[in-house]
Amino acid sequence: MKSIGFTNSNEEIFEYVIEDNDLQVTVLNYGATITKIIYRGIDVALGYENVEDYFDNGAAFGMTVMPNSNRIKNAEITIDDKKYQLEVNDRVNNLHSHTKNSCQKKIYDVKQVAKNKLVCNVKLAHLEDNFPGNREYETVFTIENNSLHQSFSCISDTKTLFNPTQHTYFNLDGHDSESILNHQLKIKAGFYTPTDEQLIPTGEILAVDSTAVDFREFKAIGQDIREDYLPVVYGKGYDLNFVLEGYNGRLQEVAYLTNGKIMMTVSSDQLGLQIYTGNYLDGQLGKGNHPYQENGGIAMETQLFPDSNHKGHFFSSIINANEKKTYNVIYRFK
C-alpha cells in the first residue's frame, strides 16, 4: 500500500499491488480502479501517469463500473412503474452510471487480505448517484496462476439495477504501443445486438454470419473495422455487445485476444460482451506521458445486455431487495 495523493475533497488515495507468478496488478482505492496490469514485464493496460487524471477519466481507463455499465436510453430507468432520472452524460443518454457521486468517484474501503487478493467495499445512499436503494457494493481482485479474477457484488434495501463491468483497455504489445489493429480476436458469439446512431441497442438480435462483426474464428481486429457496415460505422469502429454462446450463469471462456506472443483469455458468467476498440481515443496523455491514439487499446467488457430496462425481452438487470447478486470476470494470460 502506497499513498499517491488526495482527492479534491482531501481524501487520501492509496495504490495496492497484488501479484502471483508472472502477473502484477495495481489498483487504487479511488474507484477500485486498475492502473497497471504487468505480465512478464509488459504493462498491457492503458492508464494515466498522474492520479489526478482519474478524477475525470472520460475514457474510463481501468474503471470498475457499477451499478450500470454501457448506455441507458434517455438517461432514465423504470422500476415497479417508478421512473428514475439519471445524469445525462452521453448525448441524451447515460453512459457507465457517471455522476460526481458514482462508485468510480468514491474512495473504497480496501483490505489486502493476501499478497494476491484485495477486497474493496463502498456504500451508496438511496439516489446518491440517482439510482435507487441504499446499496453496498463489493469488488474483489484475486490473482492466481497468471489470471486476474474480479468479482462484483451488490445488495440493496430496495429493487435496483446492477450490471457491472471492468473497463480496462488492453494492448498486449504494451500500453505505449500504437495500435491493437493487428491483434487477433476470437469471440464465442454467433449473434450481436445492433445499435442506432447513438449506440443504443435497437432491440434486435442479429446473426454475425458474413458480416464485419463475425469473430467466431480468430481475425485481425483491423481487418473489417473500416467496412461500410452500419454497426461499425455508428461506433467509428467496434463498440458492440455480443451475445455469448452457451450462457448458463456460470463462468466460462468467452473470448480470446492475442498478439502472437501473449494470449489473453476472457471468462465470464454474464451473457454479453462489449467490444470497444478505443475509437475515441485522441491523444490522451497516459503513463510515461505517452499519447493514446485511436485504436490504441481494446476494452473487453463483460456485461448484461445494454439498455435492458427498455427492452423487455433482454435479460433483466434488476435485482430484488436484500438479494445479493455477484458477477465474475477472469482475464487469463499465457
C-alpha positions as CSV (number, residue, x, y, z in Angstrom):
1,M,0.0,0.0,0.0
2,K,1.4,3.4,-1.0
3,S,-0.1,6.9,-0.7
4,I,-0.1,8.7,-4.0
5,G,-2.2,11.8,-3.5
6,F,-5.5,13.2,-2.4
7,T,-9.0,13.8,-3.9
8,N,-10.4,17.3,-4.3
9,S,-12.2,16.5,-1.0
10,N,-8.8,15.8,0.6
11,E,-9.4,12.1,0.9
12,E,-6.1,10.1,0.7
13,I,-5.6,7.9,-2.3
14,F,-3.6,4.7,-2.0
15,E,-2.4,2.2,-4.6
16,Y,-2.2,-1.5,-3.8
17,V,-0.2,-4.1,-5.7
18,I,-1.2,-7.8,-5.9
19,E,0.8,-10.4,-7.7
20,D,1.4,-14.1,-8.4
21,N,3.8,-15.8,-10.7
22,D,4.3,-13.6,-13.7
23,L,1.4,-11.2,-13.2
24,Q,1.2,-8.0,-11.2
25,V,-1.8,-5.7,-10.9
26,T,-2.0,-2.2,-9.3
27,V,-5.4,-1.0,-8.0
28,L,-6.4,2.4,-6.5
29,N,-8.8,2.8,-3.6
30,Y,-10.2,5.6,-5.7
31,G,-13.0,3.9,-7.6
32,A,-11.3,0.5,-7.3
33,T,-9.6,1.5,-10.5
34,I,-6.9,-0.7,-12.2
35,T,-3.9,1.4,-13.2
36,K,-1.4,-1.3,-14.3
37,I,-1.5,-5.0,-15.4
38,I,2.1,-6.1,-15.9
39,Y,2.6,-9.6,-17.4
40,R,6.1,-10.8,-17.7
41,G,7.4,-7.2,-17.5
42,I,5.0,-5.7,-20.0
43,D,2.3,-3.3,-18.8
44,V,-0.7,-4.3,-21.0
45,A,-3.2,-1.8,-19.5
46,L,-3.7,1.7,-20.7
47,G,-3.9,4.3,-17.9
48,Y,-2.8,7.7,-16.7
49,E,0.6,8.9,-15.3
50,N,-1.0,11.3,-12.8
51,V,-3.6,10.2,-10.3
52,E,-5.5,13.5,-10.8
53,D,-6.4,12.5,-14.3
54,Y,-8.5,9.6,-13.0
55,F,-10.8,12.2,-11.3
56,D,-12.5,12.8,-14.7
57,N,-11.3,9.7,-16.6
58,G,-13.7,10.3,-19.6
59,A,-12.1,7.3,-21.4
60,A,-12.8,5.1,-18.4
61,F,-9.3,3.7,-18.1
62,G,-9.2,0.7,-15.7
63,M,-12.6,1.7,-14.3
64,T,-14.7,-0.7,-12.2
65,V,-18.1,0.4,-13.4
66,M,-21.0,0.0,-11.0
67,P,-24.0,-0.1,-10.8
68,N,-24.5,0.0,-14.5
69,S,-22.2,-0.3,-17.5
70,N,-22.8,0.9,-21.0
71,R,-25.7,3.2,-22.2
72,I,-29.2,3.8,-20.8
73,K,-31.6,5.4,-23.3
74,N,-32.7,8.9,-22.4
75,A,-30.9,8.6,-19.0
76,E,-33.9,7.1,-17.2
77,I,-34.9,3.8,-15.8
78,T,-38.2,2.4,-14.6
79,I,-38.6,0.0,-11.6
80,D,-42.1,-1.1,-10.5
81,D,-43.6,1.8,-12.5
82,K,-41.5,4.4,-10.9
83,K,-39.1,6.4,-13.1
84,Y,-35.6,7.5,-12.0
85,Q,-33.9,10.2,-13.9
86,L,-30.1,9.6,-14.3
87,E,-27.4,12.0,-15.2
88,V,-27.2,12.9,-18.9
89,N,-23.6,12.5,-20.0
90,D,-23.6,10.9,-23.5
91,R,-25.8,12.9,-25.9
92,V,-29.2,12.5,-24.2
93,N,-28.3,9.2,-22.6
94,N,-26.4,7.9,-19.5
95,L,-23.1,6.1,-20.0
96,H,-21.4,4.0,-17.3
97,S,-23.5,5.4,-14.4
98,H,-21.4,8.5,-14.4
99,T,-22.2,11.2,-11.8
100,K,-20.0,13.0,-9.4
101,N,-21.2,10.6,-6.7
102,S,-20.9,7.3,-8.7
103,C,-18.9,4.3,-7.5
104,Q,-16.0,5.2,-9.7
105,K,-15.6,8.5,-7.9
106,K,-15.7,7.1,-4.4
107,I,-12.9,6.1,-2.0
108,Y,-13.4,2.4,-1.3
109,D,-12.6,0.6,1.9
110,V,-9.8,-1.7,0.7
111,K,-8.4,-4.6,2.6
112,Q,-5.4,-6.5,1.3
113,V,-6.1,-9.9,2.7
114,A,-3.2,-11.7,1.0
115,K,-0.3,-10.9,-1.4
116,N,-2.6,-11.8,-4.3
117,K,-6.0,-10.5,-3.1
118,L,-7.9,-7.3,-2.4
119,V,-11.4,-6.8,-1.0
120,C,-12.9,-3.4,-1.8
121,N,-16.2,-2.1,-0.4
122,V,-18.2,1.1,-0.8
123,K,-21.7,2.2,0.3
124,L,-24.1,4.5,-1.6
125,A,-27.3,6.0,-0.2
126,H,-30.6,5.9,-2.0
127,L,-30.5,8.2,-5.0
128,E,-27.0,9.4,-4.1
129,D,-26.0,8.6,-7.7
130,N,-29.6,8.8,-9.0
131,F,-30.0,5.0,-8.7
132,P,-32.5,3.6,-6.1
133,G,-31.7,1.8,-2.9
134,N,-29.3,2.1,0.0
135,R,-26.7,-0.1,-1.5
136,E,-23.5,-1.9,-0.6
137,Y,-21.0,-2.8,-3.4
138,E,-18.1,-5.1,-3.1
139,T,-15.4,-5.9,-5.7
140,V,-12.7,-8.5,-5.1
141,F,-9.5,-8.7,-7.1
142,T,-7.6,-12.0,-6.9
143,I,-4.5,-13.2,-8.9
144,E,-3.9,-16.9,-9.3
145,N,-1.8,-18.7,-12.0
146,N,-1.4,-15.6,-14.1
147,S,-5.1,-14.9,-14.1
148,L,-6.8,-11.8,-12.8
149,H,-10.2,-12.6,-11.3
150,Q,-12.6,-9.8,-10.4
151,S,-16.0,-10.3,-8.8
152,F,-18.7,-7.6,-8.5
153,S,-21.4,-7.7,-5.8
154,C,-24.4,-5.6,-4.8
155,I,-27.0,-5.8,-2.1
156,S,-29.7,-3.1,-1.8
157,D,-32.7,-2.5,0.5
158,T,-34.9,-1.9,-2.5
159,K,-35.1,-3.1,-6.0
160,T,-32.3,-1.6,-8.1
161,L,-30.3,-2.1,-11.2
162,F,-27.0,-4.0,-11.3
163,N,-25.0,-4.5,-14.5
164,P,-21.3,-4.1,-13.6
165,T,-18.1,-4.4,-15.7
166,Q,-14.3,-3.9,-15.8
167,H,-13.3,-1.2,-18.3
168,T,-9.5,-1.8,-18.7
169,Y,-8.2,-1.1,-22.2
170,F,-5.7,-3.8,-23.2
171,N,-2.8,-3.6,-25.6
172,L,-0.7,-6.8,-25.4
173,D,2.2,-5.2,-27.1
174,G,2.4,-2.8,-24.2
175,H,0.3,0.2,-23.2
176,D,2.6,2.6,-25.1
177,S,2.3,0.7,-28.4
178,E,0.5,2.4,-31.2
179,S,-2.5,0.1,-32.1
180,I,-4.3,-3.1,-31.4
181,L,-5.5,-3.4,-35.0
182,N,-3.1,-6.3,-35.7
183,H,-4.2,-8.2,-32.6
184,Q,-6.2,-11.3,-33.3
185,L,-9.6,-11.6,-31.6
186,K,-12.0,-14.5,-31.2
187,I,-15.4,-14.4,-29.6
188,K,-17.8,-17.2,-28.8
189,A,-20.8,-15.4,-30.2
190,G,-22.9,-16.1,-33.2
191,F,-25.2,-13.1,-32.6
192,Y,-25.0,-9.5,-31.5
193,T,-27.3,-6.6,-30.6
194,P,-27.1,-3.8,-33.2
195,T,-27.5,-0.2,-32.2
196,D,-28.8,3.0,-33.5
197,E,-26.6,6.1,-34.3
198,Q,-26.5,6.9,-30.6
199,L,-25.2,3.4,-29.8
200,I,-28.4,2.4,-28.0
201,P,-29.5,-1.2,-28.8
202,T,-32.4,-1.4,-31.2
203,G,-33.7,-4.5,-29.5
204,E,-32.8,-6.7,-32.4
205,I,-30.6,-9.8,-32.0
206,L,-28.9,-10.5,-35.3
207,A,-26.6,-13.2,-36.6
208,V,-22.9,-12.3,-37.2
209,D,-22.7,-14.5,-40.3
210,S,-20.9,-13.0,-43.3
211,T,-20.6,-9.6,-41.6
212,A,-17.8,-7.3,-40.3
213,V,-18.7,-8.3,-36.7
214,D,-18.0,-12.1,-37.2
215,F,-15.3,-13.1,-34.7
216,R,-16.2,-16.7,-34.3
217,E,-12.7,-17.6,-35.6
218,F,-9.5,-15.6,-34.9
219,K,-9.4,-12.4,-37.1
220,A,-7.3,-9.3,-37.0
221,I,-9.2,-6.5,-35.3
222,G,-8.3,-4.2,-38.2
223,Q,-9.4,-6.5,-41.0
224,D,-13.0,-5.2,-41.2
225,I,-13.0,-2.3,-38.8
226,R,-13.4,0.3,-41.6
227,E,-16.1,-1.6,-43.5
228,D,-19.1,0.3,-44.7
229,Y,-21.3,-1.7,-42.3
230,L,-23.7,0.3,-40.1
231,P,-22.9,-1.3,-36.8
232,V,-19.2,-0.5,-37.3
233,V,-19.9,2.9,-38.9
234,Y,-22.1,4.0,-36.0
235,G,-19.4,3.2,-33.5
236,K,-16.5,4.5,-35.6
237,G,-15.1,1.0,-35.2
238,Y,-16.2,-1.8,-32.8
239,D,-18.4,-0.7,-30.0
240,L,-20.9,-3.5,-29.8
241,N,-22.4,-6.1,-27.5
242,F,-22.0,-9.7,-28.5
243,V,-24.4,-12.5,-27.4
244,L,-22.3,-15.2,-25.8
245,E,-23.0,-18.8,-26.7
246,G,-23.9,-21.4,-24.1
247,Y,-24.8,-18.9,-21.3
248,N,-25.8,-20.8,-18.2
249,G,-24.9,-18.3,-15.4
250,R,-21.6,-20.0,-14.7
251,L,-18.1,-18.9,-15.5
252,Q,-17.0,-20.0,-19.0
253,E,-14.4,-18.9,-21.5
254,V,-16.0,-16.4,-23.9
255,A,-13.2,-14.6,-25.8
256,Y,-9.5,-14.7,-26.8
257,L,-7.1,-11.9,-27.7
258,T,-3.5,-12.5,-28.9
259,N,-0.7,-10.5,-30.4
260,G,1.2,-13.7,-31.4
261,K,3.3,-13.6,-28.2
262,I,0.7,-13.3,-25.4
263,M,-2.7,-15.0,-25.3
264,M,-5.4,-13.4,-23.1
265,T,-8.5,-15.5,-22.4
266,V,-11.6,-13.8,-21.0
267,S,-14.1,-15.8,-18.9
268,S,-17.4,-14.6,-17.7
269,D,-20.7,-15.6,-16.0
270,Q,-22.6,-12.8,-17.8
271,L,-24.3,-13.2,-21.1
272,G,-23.0,-10.2,-23.0
273,L,-19.5,-8.9,-24.1
274,Q,-19.0,-5.4,-25.2
275,I,-16.0,-4.9,-27.5
276,Y,-14.8,-1.4,-27.7
277,T,-11.7,-0.7,-29.8
278,G,-10.8,2.7,-28.4
279,N,-12.4,4.6,-31.3
280,Y,-12.5,7.9,-29.5
281,L,-9.0,7.9,-28.0
282,D,-7.5,11.1,-29.4
283,G,-4.2,11.8,-27.7
284,Q,-5.0,11.5,-24.0
285,L,-1.6,11.5,-22.2
286,G,-1.1,8.2,-20.4
287,K,1.6,6.6,-18.4
288,G,5.1,7.9,-19.3
289,N,3.2,10.8,-21.0
290,H,2.5,8.5,-24.0
291,P,-0.3,9.9,-26.1
292,Y,-3.0,7.2,-26.6
293,Q,-4.4,7.4,-30.2
294,E,-7.4,5.9,-31.9
295,N,-7.4,2.1,-31.5
296,G,-4.6,2.2,-29.0
297,G,-6.4,-0.3,-26.8
298,I,-9.3,-2.7,-26.7
299,A,-11.9,-2.9,-23.8
300,M,-13.5,-6.3,-23.4
301,E,-16.4,-5.5,-21.1
302,T,-18.3,-8.5,-19.7
303,Q,-21.9,-7.4,-19.0
304,L,-25.6,-8.0,-19.3
305,F,-27.2,-6.6,-22.5
306,P,-27.1,-2.7,-22.6
307,D,-30.3,-0.8,-22.0
308,S,-32.2,-3.9,-20.9
309,N,-34.5,-1.7,-18.8
310,H,-36.1,-0.6,-22.0
311,K,-36.0,-3.9,-23.8
312,G,-38.4,-6.3,-22.1
313,H,-37.1,-9.4,-24.0
314,F,-33.5,-8.7,-22.8
315,F,-32.2,-10.4,-19.7
316,S,-33.2,-8.2,-16.8
317,S,-30.6,-6.3,-14.8
318,I,-32.9,-5.6,-11.9
319,I,-32.1,-7.2,-8.6
320,N,-34.6,-7.6,-5.7
321,A,-34.4,-6.0,-2.3
322,N,-32.0,-7.8,0.0
323,E,-30.8,-10.1,-2.8
324,K,-27.0,-10.2,-3.0
325,K,-26.0,-10.5,-6.7
326,T,-22.5,-11.4,-7.8
327,Y,-20.9,-11.4,-11.3
328,N,-17.4,-12.5,-12.2
329,V,-14.8,-12.0,-14.9
330,I,-11.4,-13.6,-15.3
331,Y,-8.6,-12.3,-17.6
332,R,-6.0,-15.1,-18.0
333,F,-2.6,-14.6,-19.6
334,K,-0.2,-17.1,-21.1
